Amino acid sequence: MKICLISPVNPRNTPYTRDTKAGPALGLLRLKYWIESRTEHEVDVIHSDVENPYINYSKYDYVGIGSYYPTMKYDLKLGAWIKKTFDVTLIYGGINPTFLPSEYLTTGDIVVRYEGEKALERILEERITEGVVDGPYLSESEWREATFNLPYESAPWKKIWEFNRRRYGVGPAVRLVTISGCRRGCVFCSSTNFIKKIRFLSSDELAALCDRVARFLPPNGIIILQGDDELYGRARRRFFDLYERGYRFPRPVSIQTEVKRIDEETAHVLKELGVFEVCLGVESFSENILREYEKKATVEDNERALDILLRYGFRIYANIILNGLGIYSTKEDVEYTLKRIEYWKRKGKGKIVFGINKEVIPLPGSKYWSILQSKDEVKVK
């Protein structure tokens, strides 16, 4: 059997998607490794950020499309065209189809919910042609195997780097998956309900993977560790292990974490390892807005983390949700947050970039989505 997997179709024409830099379909590449290492089936991957998904699919038995909420209508449009034009079984998968399966079954034959590796293997082996297939989670050892052996080298990196250079003026970067799952439980995000197990690469695997991608990354390139919280729980210990061994990252590294993970010791270790940028979900400088979004961090935590990171010379990217839900917050909370943003910009002297979203977009599967649906205040687009 032959299957082609397609990443979400992002036209970059909305506030939520236009600043999303091009990247490889890492999740689909992991599916490719899983299927081809365990079966005789063949898997091709289209990275639709830089590759045309409107091609001839007549040689395939199955076509799978990954989808998330902001690209939903474009993914459904592509799927409808494929079904109309070719005699294939169409599969949708990803976070959005997991929580909105009926919407995707309007054009697709199969929806895979949750993790896709074992579900896709079952579909191909049993030649399933319709319905909803729930994917059992990979064990930690299975996840590590599939993630570490993900065929990074096969991604169209040169096309990705050129796209991002032209559109965003940034240099080459390679994104790595080293941790899966998130326990932060933000009310607007569905990640917590999609991947319910925290799994991460070991210290040795993390170092080996960074060394491996550095071989094809240009000298001016950076490595981005793209997990929701690279310093979560026991995963934090990986960085300390590597530091104590004398390991240093082969390229400058950007990581994402939560403000409460930042302390003096952690900042020192990250800086010595070669981390140059830390991305944080600050969200607000208003306790009322943080309370509305059920953030575990306080304003004091946010400001303490920013202060520590600045003193150690990191570049900081801080996400902000400007407006609250109006439960406890007022316009004074928004005005105060704007004042604190200006304060930190002055103090940071170019070292802090704030990514400001005027309001939150509730994602299917999130607590906020469920609340709005119960009030009939949200519609599937």
Rosetta blueprint (number, residue, H / E / L):
1 M L
2 K E
3 I E
4 C E
5 L E
6 I E
7 S L
8 P L
9 V L
10 N L
11 P L
12 R L
13 N L
14 T L
15 P L
16 Y L
17 T L
18 R L
19 D L
20 T L
21 K L
22 A L
23 G L
24 P L
25 A L
26 L H
27 G H
28 L H
29 L H
30 R H
31 L H
32 K H
33 Y H
34 W H
35 I H
36 E H
37 S H
38 R H
39 T L
40 E L
41 H L
42 E E
43 V E
44 D E
45 V E
46 I E
47 H L
48 S L
49 D L
50 V L
51 E L
52 N L
53 P L
54 Y L
55 I L
56 N L
57 Y L
58 S L
59 K L
60 Y L
61 D L
62 Y E
63 V E
64 G E
65 I E
66 G E
67 S L
68 Y L
69 Y H
70 P H
71 T H
72 M H
73 K H
74 Y H
75 D H
76 L H
77 K H
78 L H
79 G H
80 A H
81 W H
82 I H
83 K H
84 K H
85 T H
86 F L
87 D L
88 V L
89 T E
90 L E
91 I E
92 Y E
93 G E
94 G L
95 I H
96 N H
97 P H
98 T H
99 F H
100 L L
101 P H
102 S H
103 E H
104 Y H
105 L L
106 T L
107 T L
108 G L
109 D L
110 I E
111 V E
112 V E
113 R E
114 Y E
115 E L
116 G L
117 E H
118 K H
119 A H
120 L H
121 E H
122 R H
123 I H
124 L H
125 E H
126 E H
127 R L
128 I L
129 T L
130 E L
131 G E
132 V E
133 V E
134 D E
135 G E
136 P L
137 Y L
138 L L
139 S L
140 E H
141 S H
142 E H
143 W H
144 R H
145 E H
146 A H
147 T H
148 F H
149 N L
150 L L
151 P L
152 Y H
153 E H
154 S H
155 A L
156 P L
157 W H
158 K H
159 K H
160 I H
161 W H
162 E H
163 F H
164 N H
165 R H
166 R H
167 R H
168 Y H
169 G L
170 V L
171 G L
172 P L
173 A E
174 V E
175 R E
176 L E
177 V L
178 T L
179 I E
180 S E
181 G L
182 C L
183 R L
184 R L
185 G L
186 C L
187 V L
188 F L
189 C L
190 S L
191 S H
192 T H
193 N H
194 F H
195 I L
196 K L
197 K L
198 I L
199 R E
200 F E
201 L L
202 S L
203 S H
204 D H
205 E H
206 L H
207 A H
208 A H
209 L H
210 C H
211 D H
212 R H
213 V H
214 A H
215 R L
216 F L
217 L L
218 P L
219 P L
220 N L
221 G L
222 I E
223 I E
224 I E
225 L E
226 Q L
227 G L
228 D L
229 D L
230 E L
231 L L
232 Y L
233 G H
234 R H
235 A H
236 R H
237 R H
238 R H
239 F H
240 F H
241 D H
242 L H
243 Y H
244 E H
245 R H
246 G L
247 Y L
248 R L
249 F L
250 P L
251 R L
252 P L
253 V E
254 S E
255 I E
256 Q E
257 T E
258 E L
259 V H
260 K H
261 R H
262 I L
263 D L
264 E H
265 E H
266 T H
267 A H
268 H H
269 V H
270 L H
271 K H
272 E H
273 L H
274 G L
275 V E
276 F E
277 E E
278 V E
279 C E
280 L E
281 G E
282 V E
283 E E
284 S L
285 F L
286 S L
287 E H
288 N H
289 I H
290 L H
291 R H
292 E H
293 Y L
294 E L
295 K L
296 K L
297 A L
298 T L
299 V H
300 E H
301 D H
302 N H
303 E H
304 R H
305 A H
306 L H
307 D H
308 I H
309 L H
310 L H
311 R H
312 Y L
313 G L
314 F L
315 R E
316 I E
317 Y E
318 A E
319 N E
320 I E
321 I E
322 L L
323 N L
324 G L
325 L L
326 G L
327 I L
328 Y L
329 S L
330 T L
331 K H
332 E H
333 D H
334 V H
335 E H
336 Y H
337 T H
338 L H
339 K H
340 R H
341 I H
342 E H
343 Y H
344 W H
345 K H
346 R H
347 K H
348 G H
349 K L
350 G L
351 K L
352 I E
353 V E
354 F E
355 G E
356 I E
357 N E
358 K L
359 E L
360 V L
361 I L
362 P L
363 L L
364 P L
365 G L
366 S L
367 K H
368 Y H
369 W H
370 S H
371 I H
372 L H
373 Q H
374 S H
375 K L
376 D L
377 E L
378 V L
379 K L
380 V L
381 K L
